[in-house]
Amino acid sequence: MEKTTVIRDPVHKDVFLSELEMSLVDTPVFQRLRRIKQLGVTNLVYPSANHTRFEHSIGAAHIAGRIAERLELEGDCEVLRAAALLHDLGHGPLSHTSEELLERYLNHSHEDITLKLIKEGEIGDMLSRSTFSADEVVSVLSKKSGLSGLISGDVDVDRMDYLARDAYHTGVAYGVIDVDRLVNTLDFVDNQLVVTTRGLRAVEGLLVARFLMTPTVYLHRTSRIVDAMFLRATEKAIESGLLKLDRLYKMDDVDVHCLYRCAMGYVKDMGRRIDERRLFKTAWHQGADEMSEGLNTAFHRVMADVKRWNKIELELAEDAGVEPGYVILDIPPRPKYEEKNALVFDGEKIERLDTVSPLVKILQKTQKAQWSVGVYTPSEHLEKVAPVCEGIESYLL
């Protein structure tokens, strides 16, 4: 593949892109990713976490190219790189907040929108004039290709880049991974993507990095509070007709912030609080390792029932004498560590990582402690809300 442009990247150093890849990068739909932060509002916790999905996508394409060269996938190298480059094209603003709304209201994921953008419009036209088709890229991204596991699998280029990049920009040392070792020990055996035993420690390191980054960065309590505030404000904007959900994938972080600033009432107040970092505070918080099995199960049932979830928030606010919308119950998704399913090849047989690694078995036992539930409210309401939350179990029945 002819590489014509060099981009200087803080994580991977020199990254080379072909003429076609630069043409894809210079489309409006790809340039939108410059204005979507990779970690959403995490820069309110880690001030330098302002990196975007734009550079992450380029980094993922770079790693994909390295793996393709290492495995001598000459005929598939360009397709694999294009799939990695375009894999986040359909991501909405505010990190995973928009994704939750798309799934809830439209039953769509950002992956669905990505595939649509690749097949249609300018991106599709460009690919149709290249040496491969949009359908080939879509096949990789929709997990219908033997190469799909390299883009979205147990050990994939997406994860390799974002862990290293998130660690770099947050200043958190836990996300340091051995990308070189992973690239050099990946292989295909019986049409399955495997890591050879020489790469066992590297893939363990990938899992450990995510395990440590999850509570420190991805589920940091302040980030969860801001995400919850944004989610409630966006729900209100949708219900009032201020925001059309089917346009969300065309918007960026700037558009959403402007929308909040131009709004009225609750949406405007939430936007102003976030702008000024006058965030909600914790009225109640409990980790999974602290709560009873019954309470744990009850929260998971509530998480699957949005109407019931909203009703509980309203009841908590009413009993505390607080205006609706100013008591937020936050139940995050339980962390998943797909890396434990990675396949390890010892030269004779293929086994899952969690069956051959004592370290992974230990991490699985402590994984539960990373999940927690919180109730948040403005600081001026803490004294009223906190006592009500002591009996939170009764609201879940």
N, C-alpha and C positions, 0 to 999 in steps of 0.2 A: 504494500500500500504506500503510495506516494504521500509524504507528509510535507506540507508547505508552510505551516504557521507554527511558531513556537510561543507558548504561553508560560509565563513564569508563575509557578504555584508554590505557596509556602509549605505545602505538605509533600508534594511529589517533585518539586523543583521544576525542571523543564518538561513541559507536556506538549507533544506535537499533535497537530490536527491536520487532516487532509483538506483539500479544497472543498469537497462535498461537506465535510463536517463543519467547516467554517461557514458555509452557506446555510446549513441548518441552524447553527448558532446565531446567525445574523437575522433570523426571522423574528417577527414581532412576538409570536407565541413563545419562543425560547427566551427572548430578551426579557419577557415578563418575569422570568425566574430570578432576575437580578433584584427584583423588588419583593421577593418572598423569602423571609429569613428562614434558614434551615431549622432553627430551634424556636421559632415563634417569639414569645415574650421572655425567653430565658435571659435576654440581655438586661432585664430588670434585676437579675440576680448576679449574672456574670457580665459586666459591662462590655467586654470585648466580644461577646457572642453575637456579632452582627453579620456573620457569614450567611450566604444565601444558597438556595437550591441551584443557582446558576453554576457556581464553582464546584459544588458537589457533583453535579451531573458531568462536568468535564473531567473531574477526578475519577469518577466511576468508569468513564470511557477509557481513560488512560490505563487503569488497572485491567480492564477487560482486554485491551490490546496486548498488554504484557502477558496475560494468561494465554491468549490465542497464539502468540508467538512461541511461548514456552511449550504448548501442546501441539504446535505445528498445524494449527487449524487454518491453513492458508485460504481455503475457499470460503470459510465462514468468518474470517477476521473482521471484515468490514461490516457485516450484518451484526455481529456481536457488539462491536464498538458503537454502532448506530443505536442499537437497542439500549445499551447502557447510557448513552448520551441523552436519549429521549425518555428514559423511564419515569421521570418525574414531571413530564410536560403538563399533566392534568392536575397537578397539585394546586389546591386553593390557598388563599391567604391564611395567615395566623396558624401555620403549622397544622396540627391535627384537629383543631377546632372545626374548621370548615369540612373536613372529612367526616366527622361525626354527624354534622348536620346533613350532608349529602346522603349518607346512608340512612339516616332517620326519616327524612322527608321525601327523598327521591329514589331510595333503594339503589343508589349508585355509589361507586367507589372512585377514587382518583385514578385508579388503574383503568376503569371503564372509559373515563374521559380521555386519558392518555391515548388509548387505542383509537378512539374516534378522531382525535387531532392528527394522529399519524396517517390514518387512512384518507382523511379529507383535507382539502385546502392546500396551502402552500407546501407543507411538509410532504404530503402525499405526491404532489406534482414533482417535487425535487427527486424523491426516491424513485419515481417511475422513470426518470431520465438517467438513473444511475445504473450500475452493474447488477443491482439487486432490487427487489420490489418492497413496497410497504408491507405487503402480506408476509414476507419473510421476517421482517422486524416484528410485526404483530404476533407471529407464531412464537417467536422467542419470548416476548413479553406476556403472552397469554398461556404460558407453560405447556405449549404443544410441540416444543422442539427439544431435542436432546441437549441443547445448549441452555435451556431456560434456567436450570439450576445455578448457572454462573451469574445470572442477573438477579434472580429472586429464589434463593434456596437456603440451605442450612449454613453454607459458607459461601457468601456471594460478594460481588464487587460493590454493591450498594453498602453493605455493612462494613466492609473493609475500609471504604472511604469515609463514611460518616463518623465512625468511631474515632479514627485518627484525626479527622478535621474538627469534630466537636471538642475533642481533648485539647487540640492546639488552640482553638479560639476561646475556650472557657478558661484555659490555664490549668485544667484538672489533669493530673498526671496519670490517672487510672486508665485512660483510653488508649495508651500506647500499645500498639500491636506490631507484630513482626510481619509486615506485608510481604517483604521479600521472601521469607521462608514459606509463607502460605502459597504465594505464586509458584514457587519452585517445587512444591510437593503435591500440588493438585494433579489429578490424572483421571482418565476415564477407564474403568474396568467393567466389562460386561455392560457397556452403555450406561454405567452409573458413575456420577461424579464422586470421587473419593479423595481422601488425603492419605498419603503413604505414612507409614510409622515414623519416618524422618520428620514429618510435620506435626506429629502428635502434640508436642509442647506448644507449637504455634497456634493450633486450633483451640487448645485448652486456654491459651492466653487470650484468644478472641472472646471466648465465653466469660472468662474472668473479667476482662475489660468491660463487657456489657453489664455484667453482674454488679460491678462497682460503680459504673456510670449511671445506672438506673436510679438509685436513691439520691446520688450526688447531683445529677443533672436532670435526667429525664422525668423523674418524679419528685424533684425538689419541691418542698411544700409551698414556697412562695410562687414558683412557676405554676403549680396546681391552682393556687388561689387566683392568679391573673387569668389563667385559661378558663376557670369557672366563671369569672366575671365577664370575660369576652363572650363565652357561650351563652350566658343568660341575656346579655345585651343583644346579641345577634338573633337569638330566638324572638325577642321582643320586636326587633326590627323587621323580621320576617312576618310575624303575626300582624303587625300594623301596616304591612304593605310597603314599608320603606325600602326593604331589600328584596329583590327577586332572586330566589335561590338558584334558578337555572342560569343566572349570570355570574354566579360566584366564581366559577372556574376561569372567568375572563378577568377577574379583579386581582389586585395585589394588596399588600399590606397597607400601602399609602391610601388606596381607594377606601378601604374599610375604616381607617382612622379618620379620613375626611368625612365619611358617612356619619360616624358617631358625632363629630364636632358640629355637623350641620343639623343634627337631629334635635328633638325636643324631649323633655321629660326624663324618664328613666334611662333611655339609651344615651342621651347626652351626658347625664350625670355619671354613668359608668365610664364613658369615654374620657371624661374630664378626670375622674379619679385615677384612671390608669395613666393618663398623660402626666399627671402631677405626682404619681406614685403614692397616692393616698389609698392604699390597698386595704381590702378586708383583712381582718385578723381572725385567728383561730379561737372559736368558742368551745370547740370540742374536737378531740382527735384520738383515734385509737388504731393501733396496728393489729394485723391479723393474729400475731402471736400473743396479743393481750386479750382479744375478745373470745367469747364462747363460740363453740361450733354453731350453735343455734343462731347467734347474732351474725356470724359470718355468712351463713346460708341465707338469712333474711336480707342482708345487703345485696347479695348477688341476685336474689329474686327481684328486688326493687330496681336494680340496674337494668333489668330486662323489660321493665314496665315503666315507660316514661310518664304516663298519666299518674300513676301511683307515686312516682318520684316527685313530681310537681306538687301533688296533693300534700305529701309529707312536709315539703318546704313551706307551703302555705300555712299548714297547721302549726308548725314550729314558730313561724313569724307571728301568727295570730295569738298564740299562747304567750309569746314574749312581749306582745304589744308593739311589734315592729312592722313597718310598712312592707307589703309583699314585694319580693324581689331582693330584699336586703338580708335574707337568711338563705345561704346556699349550702345544700348538702352535696358534697363531692365524693363520688364513688368511682375511682379510676379503674380502668381495665387491669386485670391481673397481669403482671409481667410474664412474657413468654420468652423462653430461651431456646430457639430452634436449633442453635448450634449443637445442643446435646444429641441431636439426631444425625449429626454429620457421620458419614461413613468412613471408616478407617480400614486401609488395606495393608496387611502385613506380608504380602508376597504370596500368600496362599488363600486366605479367606477374608471376607469383608464383614466387619462388625460395626455396630453403632458405637459412637463415642461414649455414650453413657454406660455401656457395658464393659468397656476396656479401660476407662479412666477413673481411678479412685477419687481424683479431685472433683470430677463432675458429679459423682455420687454425693460428695459432701456438700457441694453447692446446691444440689437439688433439695437437700434436707433443710437448708437455711433460706431457700427461696421465698417461702411463705411470709417471712418476717418483713419483706420489702413492700408488701401491699398494706395500705392503710386507708381509712375513711376519715373525712373531716367535715366539720360544719363551720362556715365562715360568715362573718358579719362585720359591718363597720365598727371601728374601735369604740365609738360613742354608744354602741348597743351591746357591748360585750357583757356588761353586768346583768342585763336583762335576758340575754340569749343563753349564756353559759349554764345557769341553773336549770333551764327548761331542757337542755340537751342531756342532762344527767339521767333523764328518764327516756332516752331516745328509743330504747327497745320497744316501749309501748306504742310508739308511732308506726312501727314496722309491722305490727300484728294485723 
